[in-house]
Amino acid sequence: MARVAFIAHCLLNQNAKVEGGALRPAVWEPVLDLLQERGYAIRQMPCPELAFAGARRFWGVREQFDTPLYRRHCRRLASLVAAVMAQHVAADDDVVLIGIDSSPTMGVEFTCSSPTWSGKPDVGEDDSALVEGRGIFVEELEAVLAERGLPLPRRTGIRHWFPGYDPQEERRRLEALLA
């Protein structure tokens, strides 16, 4: 039995984030170091936002991304991820998923929301908020896994964009996930 972590694209490539969104020049070391310490193979999931809107996009909220076109895009990518996950499930591997809490796409437990944004968020007052809920890609992946009769992997989201981010709390949450 292997240990396999399906991780958000930007954890291996911070430069895939929206303009100004990278907190490191390359990878998010705290997650990768812990996965390596625990003997997990890493499977990088695609970045739906990068594939949909390109590298020079601005950051947005869930309401901006929650369209039929973007959901179809996420569903196609989720189908590819589910096919790889299915191979690991069939081999009885230990599978986990690590997303990005605060992301409108890759949020696992939290996403960002604003009912008033309709364009680039630097116009007017920032009324976005972190709310409980999953990102659109994560929702579509869960739906595809259910359709295929596959179990949902244990999962969590990295919270490095949360106000008051606590690296020790995050490490404890990741260690519990990987135990």
Salt bridges, closest charged atoms under 4 A:
GLU19 OE2 - ARG56 NH1 3.90
GLU29 OE1 - ARG24 NE 2.51
GLU37 OE1 - ARG171 NH2 3.08
GLU49 OE1 - ARG57 NE 3.77
ASP66 OD2 - ARG62 NH2 3.80
ASP66 OD1 - ARG71 NE 2.72
ASP93 OD2 - HIS88 ND1 2.77
ASP94 OD1 - ARG154 NH1 2.62
ASP101 OD2 - ARG159 NE 3.04
GLU109 OE1 - ARG159 NH2 3.14
ASP122 OD2 - LYS120 NZ 3.89
GLU139 OE1 - ARG62 NH2 3.15
GLU139 OE1 - ARG71 NH2 2.67
GLU140 OE2 - ARG71 NH1 2.68
GLU140 OE1 - ARG75 NE 2.71
GLU142 OE1 - ARG134 NE 2.72
GLU142 OE2 - ARG155 NE 3.28
GLU147 OE2 - ARG75 NH1 2.90
GLU169 OE2 - ARG173 NE 2.89
GLU170 OE1 - ARG173 NH2 3.11
GLU175 OE2 - ARG38 NH2 3.72
GLU175 OE2 - ARG171 NE 3.03
